[in-house]
Amino acid sequence: MRVQVVIIGAGPSGLLLAHLLRRSGVETAVLERRQRGHVLARIRAGVLEWGTVETLREAGLGARMEREGHVHEGTYFSARNRGFRIPLAVLAGRPVMVYGQTEVTKDLYVAHDDAGTLIVDGAEGVTIHEAGGAAPFVTYVKDGVGRRIDADFVVGCDGFHGVSRRTIPATVLKEYERVYPFGWLGVLSESKPVSGELIYAQHERGFALCSMRNEGLSRYYVQVPAGEEPEAWPDARFWSELRRRIPAEAAEALETGRVIEKSVAPLRSYVAEPMRWGRLFLVGDAAHIVPPTGAKGLNLAVSDVRYLHEALAAFYRDRDETGIEGYSARALARIWKAVRFSWSLTTMLHRFPEQTAFDLRMQEAELDWLEGSEAAQRALAENYVGLPY
């Protein structure tokens, strides 16, 4: 069979791109290695930049988000168990929305089911052919049968471990990486959130974060050493450690509940360049990974999708290749700024094994400056709510 664009990966970036292209009259097929149930079971971040919110609204995907999402006009930072608030909406002119990535993916699947988009689950052995030429195609195996899709373009939305980035020749691809010596132990708890806004806590025992999914579902994290296993953290140990690291008033108010998910996420900063090779484009985690500290992963994927949708729509509407030629440079300019912001927050808020007494005092001084400087808070707020597209 033949379509105009083959998209590899049915996560939120792949599904959103397919949705936007369909609305622009571009025919797509989406290939996903996993079954839908597995995709929808992934627990991911839930802080949406306002540009992401507006993108979903413009795409006709905002109805449930408007009903169930939570607008946050500020966020809290703490050090040594004492916190202060940064008024995001006042300083940056826009808030953020707390709405889980899983919920965004559900909304996208509903839209595609209604539209009849071709989404192939259980596509094994996906291989990209002739991406550097004028006639790319993708082969895969479904139910034991080999299949082929020809296309004008191939888009890799298949994540850090996917096949798309590995298709770009090593002589072309440049990779930049920082692996952090710790991870985040996260729990999803059936309990009332401890705060109406997120709390980022720096502590001598390590970083902690208090977040939420809805009024009865909370998401909490504590920094743990790299390689730590969730089994080393019984619920009682987790709650005790979280209380030690967050502001005193939050620790007193914390309500525990049944833990329905517990996992450890490693942290890394990673960028691959370029994000286009011939007729192949990279989107989202296939090209870049950021620590979750800045809540930029999904939001960067959405900005990639916006840029690529504009480029492909212009190509098919006007035969204008300007956007296609400039996609990688345009996306990377925004990506590197977000990578810098996520790296900066991670460095400021976490304990590193090699830190000296001087390093620790520098962290304390930076947080003290952030608390007392409107200019510092404004810079953080502008980055946190999302830089312009």
MOKA-V548351 format. One record per residue. N is the residue number from 1. RES is the residue in one small letter. OMEGA is omega in radians with two decimals (NA if undefined). Layout:
N|RES|OMEGA, N|RES|OMEGA
This chain:
1|m|-3.13, 2|r|3.01, 3|v|3.11, 4|q|-3.10, 5|v|2.99, 6|v|3.13, 7|i|3.14, 8|i|3.14, 9|g|-3.12, 10|a|2.92, 11|g|-3.07, 12|p|-3.13, 13|s|3.12, 14|g|-3.13, 15|l|3.13, 16|l|3.11, 17|l|3.12, 18|a|3.13, 19|h|-3.13, 20|l|3.12, 21|l|3.11, 22|r|3.13, 23|r|3.09, 24|s|3.08, 25|g|-3.14, 26|v|-3.09, 27|e|-3.10, 28|t|2.90, 29|a|-3.11, 30|v|3.12, 31|l|-3.13, 32|e|-3.12, 33|r|-3.09, 34|r|3.01, 35|q|-3.08, 36|r|-3.13, 37|g|3.12, 38|h|-3.14, 39|v|-3.08, 40|l|3.12, 41|a|-3.14, 42|r|3.08, 43|i|-3.08, 44|r|-3.07, 45|a|-3.07, 46|g|3.12, 47|v|-3.11, 48|l|2.97, 49|e|-3.11, 50|w|3.05, 51|g|3.05, 52|t|3.09, 53|v|-3.12, 54|e|3.09, 55|t|3.13, 56|l|3.09, 57|r|-3.11, 58|e|-3.14, 59|a|-3.13, 60|g|-3.06, 61|l|-2.97, 62|g|-2.98, 63|a|-3.12, 64|r|3.08, 65|m|3.14, 66|e|-3.12, 67|r|-2.94, 68|e|3.13, 69|g|-3.12, 70|h|3.09, 71|v|3.10, 72|h|-3.13, 73|e|3.12, 74|g|3.06, 75|t|-3.07, 76|y|2.97, 77|f|3.10, 78|s|3.04, 79|a|3.14, 80|r|3.05, 81|n|3.08, 82|r|-3.01, 83|g|3.03, 84|f|-3.04, 85|r|3.02, 86|i|-3.10, 87|p|-3.03, 88|l|-3.05, 89|a|3.13, 90|v|-3.03, 91|l|-3.06, 92|a|3.12, 93|g|-3.13, 94|r|3.03, 95|p|2.93, 96|v|3.12, 97|m|3.02, 98|v|-3.11, 99|y|-2.95, 100|g|3.09, 101|q|3.09, 102|t|-3.14, 103|e|3.06, 104|v|-3.14, 105|t|3.08, 106|k|-3.13, 107|d|3.13, 108|l|3.11, 109|y|3.12, 110|v|3.14, 111|a|-3.13, 112|h|3.08, 113|d|3.13, 114|d|-3.08, 115|a|-3.11, 116|g|3.11, 117|t|3.09, 118|l|3.06, 119|i|-3.09, 120|v|3.04, 121|d|3.10, 122|g|3.12, 123|a|-3.08, 124|e|3.03, 125|g|-3.13, 126|v|-3.13, 127|t|3.14, 128|i|-3.10, 129|h|3.00, 130|e|-3.12, 131|a|3.13, 132|g|-3.12, 133|g|-3.06, 134|a|-3.05, 135|a|-3.13, 136|p|3.00, 137|f|-3.09, 138|v|3.03, 139|t|3.12, 140|y|3.12, 141|v|3.11, 142|k|-3.11, 143|d|3.09, 144|g|-3.09, 145|v|3.10, 146|g|-3.10, 147|r|-3.10, 148|r|3.03, 149|i|3.02, 150|d|-3.07, 151|a|2.99, 152|d|-3.08, 153|f|3.05, 154|v|-3.14, 155|v|3.13, 156|g|3.05, 157|c|-2.94, 158|d|2.95, 159|g|-3.05, 160|f|-3.07, 161|h|-3.08, 162|g|-3.06, 163|v|-2.94, 164|s|-3.11, 165|r|-3.13, 166|r|3.10, 167|t|3.14, 168|i|-3.09, 169|p|-3.14, 170|a|3.12, 171|t|-3.12, 172|v|-2.99, 173|l|2.99, 174|k|-3.08, 175|e|3.13, 176|y|-3.02, 177|e|2.94, 178|r|3.09, 179|v|-3.08, 180|y|-3.05, 181|p|3.13, 182|f|3.08, 183|g|3.04, 184|w|2.95, 185|l|-3.09, 186|g|3.03, 187|v|2.99, 188|l|-2.97, 189|s|3.03, 190|e|-3.09, 191|s|3.11, 192|k|3.12, 193|p|-3.10, 194|v|-3.12, 195|s|3.08, 196|g|3.08, 197|e|-3.08, 198|l|3.06, 199|i|3.04, 200|y|-3.02, 201|a|2.99, 202|q|-3.06, 203|h|-3.14, 204|e|3.11, 205|r|-3.14, 206|g|-3.10, 207|f|2.98, 208|a|3.13, 209|l|3.03, 210|c|-3.12, 211|s|-3.07, 212|m|2.96, 213|r|3.06, 214|n|-3.04, 215|e|-3.13, 216|g|-3.08, 217|l|-3.07, 218|s|3.10, 219|r|-3.10, 220|y|-3.13, 221|y|2.92, 222|v|3.07, 223|q|3.09, 224|v|3.11, 225|p|3.07, 226|a|3.12, 227|g|3.13, 228|e|3.12, 229|e|3.12, 230|p|-3.11, 231|e|3.11, 232|a|-3.07, 233|w|2.97, 234|p|-3.06, 235|d|-3.09, 236|a|3.13, 237|r|-3.13, 238|f|-3.09, 239|w|3.12, 240|s|-3.12, 241|e|3.12, 242|l|-3.14, 243|r|-3.13, 244|r|-2.95, 245|r|-3.03, 246|i|3.13, 247|p|-3.02, 248|a|-3.12, 249|e|3.08, 250|a|3.12, 251|a|3.14, 252|e|-3.08, 253|a|-3.03, 254|l|3.04, 255|e|3.10, 256|t|3.12, 257|g|-3.14, 258|r|3.12, 259|v|-3.08, 260|i|3.07, 261|e|3.13, 262|k|-3.10, 263|s|3.08, 264|v|3.12, 265|a|3.03, 266|p|-3.13, 267|l|3.06, 268|r|2.92, 269|s|-3.05, 270|y|3.05, 271|v|3.05, 272|a|3.08, 273|e|-0.07, 274|p|3.10, 275|m|3.03, 276|r|3.01, 277|w|-3.10, 278|g|-3.13, 279|r|-3.14, 280|l|3.09, 281|f|3.04, 282|l|-3.13, 283|v|3.00, 284|g|-3.05, 285|d|3.05, 286|a|-3.08, 287|a|-3.05, 288|h|3.08, 289|i|3.04, 290|v|3.01, 291|p|-3.10, 292|p|-3.07, 293|t|-3.11, 294|g|3.13, 295|a|-3.04, 296|k|-3.01, 297|g|-3.14, 298|l|-3.09, 299|n|3.06, 300|l|3.10, 301|a|3.13, 302|v|3.11, 303|s|3.03, 304|d|-3.11, 305|v|3.12, 306|r|-3.11, 307|y|-3.07, 308|l|3.07, 309|h|3.11, 310|e|-3.10, 311|a|-3.11, 312|l|3.11, 313|a|3.12, 314|a|3.12, 315|f|-3.08, 316|y|3.14, 317|r|-2.98, 318|d|-3.01, 319|r|3.13, 320|d|-3.09, 321|e|-3.11, 322|t|-3.13, 323|g|3.10, 324|i|-3.13, 325|e|-3.06, 326|g|-3.05, 327|y|-3.03, 328|s|-3.12, 329|a|-3.13, 330|r|-3.13, 331|a|-3.08, 332|l|3.12, 333|a|3.11, 334|r|-3.12, 335|i|-3.09, 336|w|3.07, 337|k|3.10, 338|a|3.07, 339|v|3.10, 340|r|-3.13, 341|f|-3.14, 342|s|3.08, 343|w|-3.11, 344|s|3.11, 345|l|3.14, 346|t|-3.14, 347|t|-3.10, 348|m|-2.93, 349|l|-3.05, 350|h|2.99, 351|r|3.13, 352|f|-3.09, 353|p|-3.04, 354|e|-3.07, 355|q|3.05, 356|t|3.07, 357|a|3.08, 358|f|3.14, 359|d|-3.13, 360|l|3.11, 361|r|3.09, 362|m|3.06, 363|q|3.14, 364|e|3.14, 365|a|-3.14, 366|e|3.11, 367|l|3.07, 368|d|3.09, 369|w|3.12, 370|l|-3.13, 371|e|-3.01, 372|g|-3.05, 373|s|3.07, 374|e|3.13, 375|a|3.11, 376|a|3.13, 377|q|3.12, 378|r|3.11, 379|a|3.11, 380|l|-3.11, 381|a|-3.13, 382|e|3.10, 383|n|-3.05, 384|y|-3.12, 385|v|3.05, 386|g|3.09, 387|l|-3.12, 388|p|3.04, 389|y|NA
